[in-house]
Amino acid sequence: MDAISGLAMGFGNALSLANLGWALLGCFLGTAIGVLPGIGPALTIALLLPITFTVPATGAFILFCGVFYGAMYGGSTTSILLNTPGESGSIITALEGAKMARSGRAGPALATSAIGSFVAGTVGTLGIAFLGPVVVDLALTLGPAEYFSLMILCFVTVSAVLGGSALRGLTSLFFGLLLGLVGIDLQTGQPRLTFGVPELLDGVNVVLVAVALFAVGETLYLAWRYAEGKQEVLPVGSIMMSKSDWKRSFWPWIRGAGLGFPFGVMPAGGTEMPTMLSYYAERKLASPEAQKEFGTTGAIEGVAGPEAANNAAAAGILVPMLTLGLPTSATAAIMLSAFQSYGIQPGPLLFTSQAELVWTLIASLFIANVMLVVLNLPLVGLWARILKIPQPQLYAGILVFATIGTYGISNSVIDLVLLYGIGIIAMFMRRFDFPVAPVVIGMILGPMAEQALRQALTISQGDWTTFVTRPISACIMAVALLALAGPRLYGAWVRRMAG
C-alpha cells in the first residue's frame, strides 16, 4: 500500500468520533504533563499502560501519541515561564524564551513555540508517512544477523553515547538485559532467574518495569530533592505575534524542522543535539539587530528554531520504532512495550499485517497537531495556572495511580513488591546519574536480540563469523564499535596532542 492510499484509509478511520476523542484526550493530557516540570511523556505513558488490557489497540496508541506530541508542545511553557526545562529537548528553548518572558514578551515566545511545534510536527509526520514504507522495503532485505547487529548498535548508542558516562549507561543496559532474562527460556523450557517464585515464570511484566522506572523512581527522586518555596511564574500577557515576529520566526521554523527530523530517525539522534545545532545556526544567521537580543532581552529566533527541531526529532523517533521495532528513546521503548501487550510486533511486517492500525495512527498525528495548536494558543493561561499545583500532592497522586494500575494488571502482591523494589533502585539511579532509558530498552530488545542471535547461528550452523562476513551486518557492527570506542580514542588523541 502506497503512502497516499494509506493516509486516505487512515483519515477515514481517524475521523471517527471515538478516535477523535482519544486524540483530544491525549493532546490535553500531554500538554498538561509537558507543562509540569519533571513529568515527561515517558512517565505519563508508563502510568497509562494498564489501559492496554481493556482499550482497543488503535484507541490506546492514538492516546499515547497524543500524549507524546502534546508533551513536546507543553514543555516549552515551563521553559519560558519558569526557566525550568521539563524535558531535555526544552533546555535550549529556556535560554532565550525565559529572557523574552522577563522582557515582557512571554506571549510571543509561547506563540512562536506553539506554531513552530505545529510546523515541525507536520513535517515530521509527513516524514513518517513517506519515509516509513521506504525503510520497510529496505528492512525486508535484512536477515537475523543484520537484525542482531542493529540491536547491538541500538544498545551502544542509547547506553554509551547519549549518557554522560558510557560505564553508567552500559550498567543500566545490563540491568535491563538481566530483567529480560527472567522467566522460562522458550527454546529449552528451563526457568531462568525465577528463584522458585511461580509468579516470575512468565517473566517480569514490561509495563510494571516501565511504571517502576518512570513513575515510582522519578517521583521518589523528585520528592527526595523537593525544596520548600514557591517558584515565580511569569505573566503571559498577549500572545499576538507582530509582523516582524512572524517574519523572524518563519525560516527558523523551517530550518529547525529540517534539522530535527533526521536526528530523530537516527539511533543516536535524540532531541538535545538538533536543538543545540538549531540554536547556534540561528544565532549565526540572525540579523545584527537580532544578534544583540541573544542572551540579553531574548531573541525570538532562539525560541522558534530549537522548538521546531525538538518536535521534528520527536516525530522522527517513531520511524525506527514502527519500521524496525527499535526504540531510540525512553518514550519509544515504553510504546514498544504497549505493542507487545497487544501481541503486536513492530517491524517491517507491521505495515502489512497491521496496515489499518499504522495508517490510522499516522493520520491521527496530523489531527493531533491541529488540536494542539488550538489547545495551546487560546488556553495558554490555563497551562500557566497548572504550574501552581503543589508538588507534594502531585507526587502522591502519581504514586497512587502507579500502585492501583500495577495491581490491576494481575492482582499480584509480588508485582507490587517488584514495583517498589525496582522503583527504589531507579530512584538511586537518578541520584547517581545512571540513565534509566537503557533499562527499558535492554529489557525489551534483549530477548529479541537473543532470538536473532540464535536464528543467525542456526542458519550459519554455529559459525560466529556470520556477523562480520555478511556485508550489511559487518558495516553495522563497525558503526557500533566506532560509536563505542571513537569518543574515547578521540579524547585520548586530543590529550596527547595537548601534552
C-alpha positions as CSV (number, residue, x, y, z in Angstrom):
1,M,0.0,0.0,0.0
2,D,1.5,3.4,-1.0
3,A,1.5,6.4,1.4
4,I,-1.3,8.3,-0.3
5,S,-3.8,5.4,-0.2
6,G,-2.7,4.5,3.3
7,L,-3.3,8.0,4.5
8,A,-6.7,8.1,2.8
9,M,-7.7,4.9,4.7
10,G,-6.1,6.3,7.9
11,F,-8.1,9.5,7.8
12,G,-11.3,7.6,7.2
13,N,-10.7,5.7,10.5
14,A,-9.1,8.6,12.5
15,L,-12.0,10.9,11.9
16,S,-14.5,8.6,13.7
17,L,-15.9,10.1,16.9
18,A,-14.2,7.6,19.2
19,N,-10.7,8.1,17.7
20,L,-11.1,11.9,17.7
21,G,-12.0,11.6,21.4
22,W,-8.8,9.6,22.2
23,A,-6.7,12.1,20.2
24,L,-8.2,15.1,22.1
25,L,-7.7,13.3,25.5
26,G,-4.1,12.5,24.6
27,C,-3.3,16.1,23.5
28,F,-4.9,17.6,26.6
29,L,-3.1,15.2,29.0
30,G,0.2,15.5,27.1
31,T,0.2,19.3,27.2
32,A,-0.7,19.4,30.9
33,I,2.1,16.9,31.6
34,G,4.6,18.7,29.4
35,V,3.9,21.9,31.4
36,L,4.6,20.3,34.8
37,P,8.4,20.3,35.4
38,G,10.0,16.9,35.8
39,I,7.0,14.9,34.5
40,G,7.5,13.9,30.9
41,P,5.7,11.7,28.3
42,A,7.6,8.6,29.3
43,L,6.3,8.8,32.9
44,T,2.7,9.5,31.7
45,I,2.6,6.7,29.1
46,A,4.0,4.4,31.7
47,L,1.2,5.3,34.0
48,L,-1.4,4.8,31.2
49,L,0.0,1.4,30.2
50,P,-2.6,-0.6,32.2
51,I,-5.3,0.6,29.9
52,T,-3.9,-1.7,27.2
53,F,-5.7,-4.6,28.9
54,T,-9.2,-3.0,28.3
55,V,-8.9,-0.4,25.5
56,P,-8.6,-1.4,21.7
57,A,-5.1,-1.1,20.3
58,T,-6.0,1.8,17.9
59,G,-7.5,3.9,20.6
60,A,-4.7,3.3,23.0
61,F,-1.9,4.2,20.5
62,I,-3.8,7.3,19.4
63,L,-3.9,8.3,23.0
64,F,-0.2,7.6,23.6
65,C,0.9,9.5,20.5
66,G,-1.3,12.4,21.5
67,V,0.4,12.5,24.9
68,F,3.8,12.2,23.2
69,Y,3.2,15.1,20.8
70,G,1.4,17.2,23.5
71,A,4.3,16.9,26.0
72,M,6.6,18.3,23.3
73,Y,4.3,21.3,23.0
74,G,3.8,21.8,26.7
75,G,7.5,21.5,27.6
76,S,8.2,25.0,26.2
77,T,5.7,26.6,28.6
78,T,7.7,25.6,31.7
79,S,11.0,26.6,30.0
80,I,9.6,30.1,29.1
81,L,7.6,31.0,32.2
82,L,9.7,29.3,34.9
83,N,13.1,28.9,33.2
84,T,12.8,25.3,34.2
85,P,13.0,22.8,31.3
86,G,10.8,19.8,31.9
87,E,12.4,17.8,29.1
88,S,16.0,17.7,27.8
89,G,14.8,18.9,24.4
90,S,13.5,22.2,26.0
91,I,16.8,23.2,27.7
92,I,17.8,25.3,24.7
93,T,14.3,26.9,24.5
94,A,14.8,28.2,28.0
95,L,17.9,30.2,27.0
96,E,16.1,32.8,25.0
97,G,12.4,32.1,26.0
98,A,12.9,32.9,29.7
99,K,14.7,36.1,28.8
100,M,11.9,37.1,26.4
101,A,9.4,36.4,29.3
102,R,11.4,38.6,31.7
103,S,11.3,41.4,29.0
104,G,7.5,41.2,29.0
105,R,7.3,39.1,25.7
106,A,6.3,35.7,27.2
107,G,3.2,35.7,24.9
108,P,5.0,35.9,21.5
109,A,7.6,33.4,22.8
110,L,4.9,30.9,23.7
111,A,3.1,31.6,20.3
112,T,6.2,31.1,18.2
113,S,6.9,27.9,20.2
114,A,3.4,26.5,19.6
115,I,3.3,27.4,15.9
116,G,6.9,26.1,15.4
117,S,5.9,22.9,17.0
118,F,2.9,22.6,14.6
119,V,5.1,23.2,11.5
120,A,7.7,20.8,12.7
121,G,5.2,18.2,13.8
122,T,3.5,18.3,10.4
123,V,6.9,18.0,8.6
124,G,7.9,15.1,10.9
125,T,4.5,13.3,10.4
126,L,4.9,13.7,6.6
127,G,8.3,12.1,7.0
128,I,6.8,9.2,8.9
129,A,4.2,8.6,6.2
130,F,6.5,8.8,3.2
131,L,9.8,7.6,4.7
132,G,8.3,4.7,6.7
133,P,7.4,2.5,3.6
134,V,10.9,3.1,2.1
135,V,12.5,1.9,5.4
136,V,10.2,-1.1,5.4
137,D,11.3,-2.1,1.9
138,L,15.0,-1.9,3.0
139,A,14.3,-3.8,6.2
140,L,12.7,-6.7,4.4
141,T,16.1,-7.5,2.9
142,L,17.7,-7.9,6.3
143,G,18.2,-11.3,7.9
144,P,18.7,-12.4,11.6
145,A,22.4,-11.4,11.6
146,E,21.6,-7.9,10.4
147,Y,18.9,-7.5,13.0
148,F,21.2,-8.7,15.8
149,S,23.8,-6.1,14.6
150,L,21.2,-3.4,14.5
151,M,20.2,-4.2,18.1
152,I,23.8,-4.1,19.2
153,L,24.1,-0.6,17.6
154,C,20.9,0.5,19.4
155,F,22.3,-0.8,22.7
156,V,25.6,1.0,22.2
157,T,24.1,4.4,21.1
158,V,21.4,4.6,23.6
159,S,23.6,3.4,26.5
160,A,27.1,4.6,25.9
161,V,26.8,7.6,23.5
162,L,23.8,9.5,24.8
163,G,24.5,9.5,28.5
164,G,27.2,11.4,30.4
165,S,29.1,8.2,31.2
166,A,29.5,5.2,29.0
167,L,30.1,2.9,32.0
168,R,26.9,4.1,33.8
169,G,24.9,3.7,30.5
170,L,26.1,0.2,29.9
171,T,25.5,-0.8,33.6
172,S,21.9,0.4,33.2
173,L,21.7,-1.6,30.0
174,F,22.9,-4.8,31.6
175,F,20.3,-4.4,34.4
176,G,17.6,-4.3,31.7
177,L,19.1,-7.3,30.0
178,L,19.0,-9.2,33.3
179,L,15.3,-8.4,33.8
180,G,14.6,-9.6,30.3
181,L,16.2,-13.0,31.1
182,V,13.7,-13.7,33.9
183,G,11.2,-16.4,33.1
184,I,11.1,-19.6,31.0
185,D,13.6,-20.0,28.1
186,L,11.3,-20.5,25.1
187,Q,13.8,-22.9,23.4
188,T,14.9,-25.1,26.3
189,G,11.8,-24.7,28.6
190,Q,14.1,-24.1,31.6
191,P,13.2,-21.4,34.2
192,R,15.8,-18.6,34.4
193,L,16.4,-16.3,37.5
194,T,12.9,-17.1,38.9
195,F,14.3,-18.1,42.4
196,G,11.4,-20.5,42.9
197,V,8.8,-17.8,42.7
198,P,5.9,-19.1,40.4
199,E,4.8,-15.6,39.5
200,L,8.1,-15.0,37.8
201,L,7.8,-18.0,35.4
202,D,6.1,-15.7,32.8
203,G,8.9,-13.1,33.2
204,V,8.8,-9.6,34.7
205,N,6.0,-7.6,33.1
206,V,7.4,-4.8,30.9
207,V,4.5,-2.5,32.0
208,L,5.5,-3.0,35.6
209,V,9.1,-2.1,35.0
210,A,8.2,1.0,32.9
211,V,5.9,2.3,35.7
212,A,8.5,1.5,38.3
213,L,11.3,3.3,36.5
214,F,9.5,6.4,35.2
215,A,6.6,6.8,37.7
216,V,7.7,5.4,41.0
217,G,11.5,6.0,40.7
218,E,11.2,9.5,39.2
219,T,8.5,10.6,41.7
220,L,10.6,9.3,44.7
221,Y,13.6,11.1,43.4
222,L,11.7,14.4,42.9
223,A,10.2,14.1,46.3
224,W,13.6,13.4,47.8
225,R,15.0,16.6,46.1
226,Y,11.9,18.7,46.9
227,A,12.7,22.1,48.2
228,E,10.1,24.2,50.0
229,G,9.3,27.5,48.5
230,K,7.3,28.9,45.6
231,Q,8.6,29.4,42.1
232,E,7.8,32.6,40.3
233,V,5.5,32.1,37.3
234,L,6.0,35.0,34.9
235,P,2.8,36.6,33.5
236,V,1.9,35.6,29.9
237,G,0.4,38.8,28.6
238,S,-0.8,39.0,24.9
239,I,0.1,36.0,22.7
240,M,-0.2,38.1,19.5
241,M,2.9,38.0,17.3
242,S,3.8,41.1,15.4
243,K,4.5,41.1,11.6
244,S,8.2,41.3,12.5
245,D,7.9,38.3,14.8
246,W,6.3,36.2,12.0
247,K,9.0,37.2,9.6
248,R,11.8,36.4,12.0
249,S,10.3,33.1,13.0
250,F,9.4,31.6,9.6
251,W,12.8,30.4,8.4
252,P,13.9,29.2,11.9
253,W,10.8,27.0,11.9
254,I,11.7,25.5,8.5
255,R,15.4,25.1,9.3
256,G,14.6,23.6,12.8
257,A,12.2,21.1,11.3
258,G,14.8,20.1,8.6
259,L,17.5,19.6,11.3
260,G,15.4,17.8,13.8
261,F,13.7,15.0,11.8
262,P,16.9,13.2,10.6
263,F,18.3,13.3,14.1
264,G,15.1,11.6,15.4
265,V,15.4,8.8,12.9
266,M,19.0,8.0,13.7
267,P,19.6,5.5,16.6
268,A,21.9,8.0,18.4
269,G,19.8,11.1,17.5
270,G,17.8,12.3,20.4
271,T,16.5,15.9,20.8
272,E,19.4,17.6,22.5
273,M,21.8,17.7,19.5
274,P,19.4,19.2,16.9
275,T,18.0,21.8,19.3
276,M,21.6,22.9,20.1
277,L,22.6,23.0,16.4
278,S,19.5,24.9,15.6
279,Y,20.2,27.5,18.3
280,Y,23.7,28.1,17.2
281,A,22.7,28.2,13.5
282,E,20.0,30.8,14.2
283,R,22.5,32.9,16.3
284,K,24.9,32.9,13.3
285,L,22.2,33.6,10.7
286,A,20.3,36.3,12.6
287,S,20.5,40.0,11.6
288,P,22.9,42.3,13.5
289,E,19.9,43.8,15.4
290,A,18.6,40.3,16.4
291,Q,22.1,39.2,17.4
292,K,22.1,41.9,20.1
293,E,19.0,40.4,21.6
294,F,20.6,36.9,22.1
295,G,21.5,36.5,25.7
296,T,20.1,39.9,26.7
297,T,16.4,40.6,26.1
298,G,15.8,37.3,24.3
299,A,15.7,36.7,20.5
300,I,12.6,35.1,19.1
301,E,14.8,33.1,16.6
302,G,16.4,31.3,19.5
303,V,12.9,30.0,20.6
304,A,11.4,29.3,17.1
305,G,14.3,27.2,15.7
306,P,15.1,24.9,18.7
307,E,11.4,24.3,19.5
308,A,10.8,23.2,15.8
309,A,13.9,21.0,15.9
310,N,12.7,19.4,19.2
311,N,9.3,18.5,17.8
312,A,10.6,17.2,14.4
313,A,13.1,15.0,16.2
314,A,10.3,13.6,18.4
315,A,8.3,12.7,15.3
316,G,11.4,11.1,13.7
317,I,11.8,8.8,16.8
318,L,8.6,6.9,15.6
319,V,10.2,5.9,12.3
320,P,12.7,3.3,13.6
321,M,10.2,2.1,16.2
322,L,7.4,1.3,13.7
323,T,9.5,0.1,10.8
324,L,12.4,-1.8,12.6
325,G,11.0,-2.3,16.1
326,L,13.9,-0.4,17.5
327,P,13.2,2.2,20.3
328,T,15.7,5.1,20.4
329,S,14.2,6.9,23.4
330,A,12.6,6.1,26.7
331,T,9.1,7.1,25.4
332,A,9.5,4.9,22.3
333,A,10.6,2.0,24.5
334,I,7.5,2.3,26.6
335,M,5.3,2.5,23.5
336,L,7.1,-0.6,22.2
337,S,6.1,-2.4,25.4
338,A,2.5,-1.4,24.8
339,F,2.7,-3.0,21.3
340,Q,3.9,-6.2,23.0
341,S,1.0,-6.1,25.4
342,Y,-1.3,-6.4,22.4
343,G,0.8,-9.2,20.9
344,I,1.8,-6.9,18.0
345,Q,5.5,-6.9,17.0
346,P,6.6,-3.6,15.3
347,G,8.9,-4.1,12.4
348,P,8.9,-4.4,8.6
349,L,5.8,-6.6,8.5
350,L,3.7,-4.1,10.7
351,F,2.8,-2.0,7.6
352,T,1.2,-5.0,6.0
353,S,-0.1,-7.1,9.0
354,Q,-1.5,-4.1,10.9
355,A,-1.9,-1.6,8.0
356,E,-5.1,-0.2,9.3
357,L,-3.6,0.5,12.8
358,V,-0.4,2.1,11.4
359,W,-2.1,4.4,8.9
360,T,-4.9,5.4,11.4
361,L,-2.1,6.2,13.9
362,I,-0.2,8.4,11.3
363,A,-3.4,10.2,10.3
364,S,-4.2,10.8,13.9
365,L,-0.8,12.5,14.3
366,F,-1.8,15.1,11.7
367,I,-5.1,15.6,13.6
368,A,-3.4,15.8,16.9
369,N,-1.1,18.6,15.5
370,V,-4.1,20.7,14.6
371,M,-5.7,20.0,18.0
372,L,-2.6,21.0,19.8
373,V,-2.3,24.4,18.2
374,V,-6.0,25.1,19.1
375,L,-5.4,23.9,22.7
376,N,-2.1,25.7,23.2
377,L,-2.7,29.2,21.9
378,P,-6.1,30.1,23.4
379,L,-5.6,28.1,26.7
380,V,-2.1,29.2,27.5
381,G,-3.3,31.0,30.6
382,L,-4.8,27.7,31.9
383,W,-1.5,25.9,31.3
384,A,0.3,28.6,33.3
385,R,-2.1,28.0,36.2
386,I,-1.2,24.3,36.2
387,L,2.3,25.3,37.3
388,K,0.8,26.4,40.7
389,I,-0.3,22.8,41.7
390,P,1.5,21.9,44.9
391,Q,4.2,19.4,44.1
392,P,3.7,17.1,47.2
393,Q,0.1,16.5,46.2
394,L,1.2,15.8,42.6
395,Y,3.8,13.2,43.7
396,A,1.3,11.5,46.0
397,G,-1.2,11.2,43.2
398,I,1.3,9.7,40.8
399,L,2.3,7.0,43.3
400,V,-1.4,6.2,44.0
401,F,-2.1,5.8,40.2
402,A,1.0,3.7,39.7
403,T,0.1,1.3,42.6
404,I,-3.6,0.9,41.5
405,G,-2.7,0.4,37.8
406,T,0.1,-2.2,38.5
407,Y,-2.1,-4.2,41.0
408,G,-4.9,-4.1,38.4
409,I,-2.7,-5.9,35.8
410,S,-2.6,-9.3,37.6
411,N,-3.9,-8.7,41.2
412,S,-0.5,-9.9,42.5
413,V,1.3,-8.7,45.7
414,I,4.6,-9.9,44.1
415,D,4.1,-7.3,41.4
416,L,3.7,-4.6,44.0
417,V,6.9,-5.8,45.7
418,L,8.7,-5.7,42.3
419,L,7.2,-2.2,41.5
420,Y,8.6,-0.6,44.6
421,G,11.8,-2.6,44.6
422,I,12.7,-1.5,41.1
423,G,11.3,2.0,41.8
424,I,13.7,2.4,44.7
425,I,16.6,1.2,42.5
426,A,15.5,3.7,39.9
427,M,15.5,6.5,42.5
428,F,19.1,5.8,43.4
429,M,20.0,5.5,39.6
430,R,18.6,9.1,39.1
431,R,20.5,10.2,42.2
432,F,23.8,8.9,40.9
433,D,23.2,9.8,37.3
434,F,22.6,6.4,35.9
435,P,20.3,6.7,32.8
436,V,17.0,4.7,33.1
437,A,16.1,4.6,29.4
438,P,18.7,1.8,28.7
439,V,17.0,-0.4,31.3
440,V,13.7,-0.5,29.4
441,I,15.4,-0.8,26.0
442,G,17.6,-3.6,27.3
443,M,14.6,-5.4,28.8
444,I,12.6,-5.2,25.6
445,L,15.3,-5.7,23.0
446,G,17.3,-8.2,25.0
447,P,15.0,-11.2,24.3
448,M,14.6,-10.1,20.7
449,A,18.4,-9.9,20.3
450,E,18.8,-13.3,21.9
451,Q,16.3,-14.8,19.4
452,A,18.0,-13.1,16.4
453,L,21.4,-14.4,17.6
454,R,20.1,-17.9,17.9
455,Q,18.5,-17.8,14.5
456,A,21.6,-16.4,12.9
457,L,23.8,-19.1,14.4
458,T,21.3,-21.8,13.4
459,I,21.3,-20.6,9.8
460,S,25.1,-20.4,9.7
461,Q,25.5,-23.8,11.5
462,G,27.2,-22.2,14.5
463,D,29.6,-20.0,12.6
464,W,30.1,-16.8,14.7
465,T,31.9,-15.1,11.8
466,T,28.5,-14.7,10.0
467,F,28.1,-11.3,11.8
468,V,31.3,-10.0,10.1
469,T,31.2,-11.9,6.7
470,R,27.8,-10.5,5.8
471,P,28.4,-7.0,4.4
472,I,25.5,-5.1,5.9
473,S,25.9,-6.8,9.3
474,A,29.7,-6.1,9.3
475,C,29.1,-2.4,8.5
476,I,26.5,-2.0,11.3
477,M,28.9,-3.7,13.8
478,A,31.7,-1.4,12.6
479,V,29.5,1.7,13.2
480,A,28.6,0.3,16.7
481,L,32.3,-0.2,17.5
482,L,33.2,3.3,16.3
483,A,30.4,4.8,18.4
484,L,31.6,3.0,21.5
485,A,35.4,3.5,21.0
486,G,35.5,6.6,18.8
487,P,34.9,9.3,21.5
488,R,37.4,7.7,23.9
489,L,40.1,7.4,21.2
490,Y,39.5,11.0,20.1
491,G,39.7,12.2,23.7
492,A,43.0,10.3,24.2
493,W,44.4,11.8,21.0
494,V,43.4,15.4,22.0
495,R,45.1,14.9,25.4
496,R,48.2,13.6,23.8
497,M,48.4,16.5,21.3
498,A,47.8,19.0,24.2
499,G,50.5,17.3,26.3
